């Protein structure tokens, strides 16, 4: 393969929109679901597709996310799950880029909830021990609790 082909990125991160005319939302949704099934990750029942990574024509992975509201304590909690197909893991930082898209979404949206009187937080269950250190050291998350398998519940305000 020529060096100039390696230098060209064929990956793009997109916000999922079930009404999109730019792509087939059913194919994209199936692609995201395939990444989660292959990774043996089950997103929570109240989550919806949010971001997805395209590598050429293939859905390489994506995120499911949700906001939950605790009216008694005035807390708005954002959570997301991410999965990438094995053949795309480690390529062009697909996983990191969809993670960063979700984090940026939270940062953009939390002001709206804070204006309504909510305290906001992003709460994650990180199952990959390597990603626990990444979230802690590179993305300003705090460990709430650690599990014996190396996974951790983490929060960012």
Secondary structure, DSSP 4 states (H G I P E B T S, - for coil): --HHHHHS--EEEEE--TT-SSS-HHHHHHHHHHHHHHHT----TT-EEEEEEEETTEEEEEEEEEEEEETTTTEEEEEEEEEE-GGGTTSTTHHHHHHHHHHHHHHHHHHHHHHTT-EEEEEEEE--HHHHHHHHHHS--EEEEE-TTS-EEEEE-
